[in-house]
Amino acid sequence: MYIPQIEFSLWADFIERDFIDTGLKRLVEQGIVNGATSNPAIFKNAILTSPAYQMQLETLQNHSPKSKYEALAITDIQKAADALRPLFDQGNDGYVSIEVDPYLCDDAVGTIEEGRRLFREISRPNVMIKVPATDAGYVAMETLVSEGTPVNATLIFSKAQALACANSFAWGLEKGATQVDTVISIFVSRLDRAIDAALESKGVQPSLAGVYNAAAIYEAIEALEVPRCRALFASTGVKGGGLRPSYYVDALLAAHSVNTAPIETIEAFVAHGDKEAKLPLEADRIEAHFDAVAAAGIDLEAVCAQLMAEGLEAFKTAFAEILAELE
């Protein structure tokens, strides 16, 4: 863990074959990161822009586009899992996540079957299957956890989503014979980017809603005390707005939590970030800010629902573009 005294973990939100062999191993050896995450957009950028995949692709010429994608992705996840395995064996996370086909987001049976298959084919204990927080996803999360598969619940924007994920994990643990680790990935900066301009026009301080929303969700997850379940703060890179590069890592530093961030964000945090725990925040402070958000005419629940829909669509688009390129 990056800060073991408070059980705070820092994971790399990046996967690319050459990086695994060099950058990831270096970050692990330096005690900076103790996990990694991926998603269809990350794999799209890696597979379609890096020459590291060409040799393997030449051996897959008679495969379907999805089979080609899975072969490439599984190889990367296996390599990352192996690089992180010493941490896992020490009980220090060491997980890498892979997401199920985003087109299965409303298909519980399909998600369960693909989650099982990916976990079996990757054949590494330190792999988390990423499942989006949809109604079908909640069903899949419960089943996969009951079968002993670690799960990363993703695309969480609201407290209701987070609680549904946590309850699914709890029910899965009750049914299962083994205890497994789970995380609930709360997306942070996308909320600010969606509403900051409107808030500023109304005189409301920007770049706080994402942090306060995530802080409130973190408290709700912690209160449930689901065994081996943690909040994971995702979408924590800064894109414009004049914020310091490590802003979302600094602001959400919390005990018993994970932050997965782009490499440049991690480097900024390590070099200049504020390493003092910030959460929990006062409930009155959070409530006052969201009263101001509502007074500015913003329906936060509707915004979160829209961001969830956009997130799913973005992952579907990235996945479709990979498959089209591999045709």
Residue pairs with C-beta under 8 A, 6 or more apart in sequence:
1 7
1 8
1 9
1 10
1 34
1 92
1 93
2 8
2 9
2 10
2 31
2 32
2 33
2 34
3 253
3 275
6 254
6 255
6 256
6 277
7 255
7 256
7 257
8 253
8 254
8 255
8 256
8 257
8 258
8 259
8 277
9 34
9 35
9 93
9 257
9 258
9 259
10 32
10 33
10 34
10 35
10 249
10 258
10 259
10 260
10 261
10 266
10 269
11 33
11 34
11 35
11 36
11 37
11 93
11 95
11 232
11 258
11 259
11 260
11 261
12 24
12 27
12 33
12 35
12 36
12 37
12 260
12 261
12 263
12 266
13 36
13 37
13 42
13 234
13 236
13 237
13 260
13 261
13 262
14 36
14 38
14 42
14 262
14 263
15 36
15 37
15 38
15 42
15 43
15 46
15 76
15 77
15 80
15 96
16 42
16 45
16 46
16 50
16 52
16 76
17 46
17 50
17 52
17 53
17 75
17 76
17 79
18 50
18 52
19 263
20 76
20 79
20 80
20 83
21 79
23 263
24 33
24 36
24 80
24 83
24 84
25 83
27 33
27 266
28 34
28 83
28 84
28 86
28 87
32 266
32 270
33 266
34 84
34 87
34 92
34 93
34 94
35 84
35 87
35 93
35 94
35 95
35 96
35 258
35 260
36 80
36 84
36 95
36 96
36 97
36 260
37 96
37 97
37 130
37 152
37 185
37 234
37 260
38 73
38 76
38 77
38 96
38 97
38 98
38 99
38 130
39 99
39 130
39 154
39 315
39 318
40 99
40 102
40 315
40 316
40 318
40 319
40 322
41 314
41 315
41 318
43 69
43 72
43 73
43 76
43 318
43 322
44 318
44 319
44 321
44 322
46 53
46 76
47 53
47 69
47 72
47 73
47 322
47 325
47 326
48 321
48 322
48 325
53 72
56 71
56 72
56 75
57 68
57 72
57 326
60 67
60 68
60 71
63 71
65 322
65 323
65 324
65 326
65 327
66 101
66 323
68 326
69 319
69 322
69 323
69 326
70 118
70 121
73 98
74 98
74 118
74 121
74 122
77 96
77 98
77 122
77 124
77 127
78 122
78 123
78 124
80 96
81 94
81 96
81 122
81 124
81 126
81 127
82 124
84 93
84 94
84 95
84 96
84 126
85 94
85 124
85 126
86 94
87 93
87 94
88 94
88 95
88 125
88 126
93 181
93 258
94 126
95 126
95 127
95 128
95 150
95 152
95 181
96 126
96 127
96 128
97 127
97 128
97 129
97 130
97 152
98 118
98 122
98 127
98 128
98 129
98 130
99 129
99 130
99 131
99 132
99 154
99 315
100 111
100 114
100 115
100 118
100 129
100 130
100 131
100 140
101 110
101 114
101 319
102 132
102 312
102 315
102 316
102 319
103 316
103 319
104 110
104 111
104 114
104 136
105 111
105 132
105 134
105 136
105 137
105 312
106 134
106 135
106 136
107 136
108 136
108 137
108 139
108 140
108 143
111 131
111 136
111 137
111 140
112 139
112 140
112 143
112 144
115 129
115 131
115 140
115 144
115 149
115 151
116 144
116 147
116 149
118 127
118 129
119 127
119 129
119 144
119 149
126 150
127 150
128 150
128 151
128 152
128 181
128 182
128 183
129 144
129 149
129 150
129 151
129 152
130 151
130 152
130 153
130 154
130 185
131 137
131 140
131 141
131 144
131 151
131 152
131 153
131 154
132 153
132 154
132 155
132 311
132 312
132 315
133 153
133 154
133 155
133 156
133 161
133 162
133 164
133 165
133 308
134 312
137 153
138 164
138 165
138 167
138 168
139 168
141 151
141 153
141 165
141 168
141 169
141 172
141 182
142 168
142 169
142 171
142 172
142 175
143 172
144 151
144 172
145 151
145 168
145 169
145 172
145 173
145 176
145 180
145 182
146 171
146 172
146 173
146 175
146 176
147 176
148 176
148 177
148 178
148 180
149 180
150 180
150 181
150 182
151 169
151 180
151 182
151 183
152 182
152 183
152 185
152 232
153 165
153 168
153 169
153 182
153 183
153 184
153 185
154 185
154 234
155 161
155 185
155 187
155 308
155 311
155 312
156 162
156 165
156 184
156 185
156 186
156 187
156 217
157 186
157 187
157 190
157 191
157 213
157 304
157 305
157 307
157 308
157 311
158 213
158 217
158 301
158 304
158 305
158 308
159 216
159 217
159 220
161 304
161 308
162 184
162 186
162 217
162 220
162 221
162 231
163 220
163 221
163 224
165 184
166 184
166 220
166 221
166 224
166 226
166 229
167 224
169 182
169 226
169 229
170 224
170 226
170 229
173 179
173 180
173 226
173 227
179 227
179 228
180 228
181 228
181 229
181 230
182 226
182 228
182 229
182 230
183 229
183 230
183 231
183 232
183 258
184 217
184 221
184 229
184 230
184 231
184 232
185 232
185 233
185 234
185 260
186 213
186 214
186 217
186 218
186 231
186 232
186 233
186 234
187 234
187 235
187 307
187 311
188 210
188 211
188 213
188 214
188 233
188 234
188 235
188 236
188 248
188 252
189 210
189 235
189 236
189 237
189 238
189 239
189 248
190 210
190 235
190 307
190 311
191 209
191 210
191 213
191 303
191 304
191 307
192 206
192 207
192 208
192 209
192 210
192 241
193 239
193 241
194 303
194 306
194 307
195 209
195 293
195 298
195 303
196 206
196 207
196 209
196 241
197 206
198 296
198 297
198 298
199 205
199 206
199 209
199 293
199 296
199 298
200 206
202 295
202 296
202 297
204 289
204 292
204 293
204 295
204 296
205 289
206 241
207 241
207 243
207 247
208 289
209 289
209 290
209 293
209 300
210 248
211 248
211 251
211 252
212 281
212 285
212 286
212 289
212 290
213 300
213 304
214 231
214 233
214 252
215 252
215 254
215 279
215 280
215 281
215 286
216 283
216 286
217 231
218 231
218 233
218 252
218 254
218 257
218 279
218 280
219 279
219 280
219 283
221 229
221 230
221 231
222 231
222 256
230 256
230 257
230 258
231 254
231 256
231 257
231 258
232 257
232 258
232 259
232 260
233 248
233 249
233 252
233 257
233 258
233 259
233 260
234 260
235 248
236 248
236 249
236 252
236 259
236 260
236 261
236 265
237 248
237 261
237 262
237 264
237 265
238 244
238 245
238 246
238 247
238 248
238 265
244 250
244 268
244 272
245 264
245 265
245 268
245 269
246 265
246 268
246 269
246 272
246 273
246 274
248 259
248 261
248 265
249 259
249 261
249 265
249 266
249 269
249 273
250 269
250 273
250 274
250 278
251 278
252 259
252 278
252 279
253 259
253 274
253 275
253 276
253 277
253 278
253 279
254 277
254 278
254 279
254 280
255 277
255 279
257 279
261 269
290 300
293 300
294 300
